Every structure is written in structure tokens, then in C-alpha cells.
Amino acid sequence: MTFASELASTGANGQIALIIGGIAVAVLLVGGIVLFVARRRRSNNG
């Protein structure tokens, strides 16, 4: 996989891609935590 080298060669566009990727990962992590907490609360209430 030459993904890292491709990002490095694109320069500014690569940095933008990294930022977008980081945001996407953060959203997925937050969404997963929210779902996990919601499930725990549901099971506790039930």
C-alpha cells in the first residue's frame, strides 16, 4: 500500500485529505461511544 507516499507527494491536498480522514475517524469514534452508552443505559433501565 503506497497510500502514505501518495499523500506525501500531493502536498497541501494530502494534508486536507488527512484532516478530512481524521474528522471522519473522530465522528465514527464518537458515534460508537454514543451507541455504546445508549445500549448500556437501555439494558440498565430494563
Contacts in CASP RR format, 6 or more apart in sequence:
PFRMAT RR
TARGET T0000
AUTHOR 0000-0000-0000
METHOD contacts of the structure
MODEL  1
MTFASELASTGANGQIALIIGGIAVAVLLVGGIVLFVARRRRSNNG
7 14 0 8 1.000
7 17 0 8 1.000
7 18 0 8 1.000
8 14 0 8 1.000
10 17 0 8 1.000
END
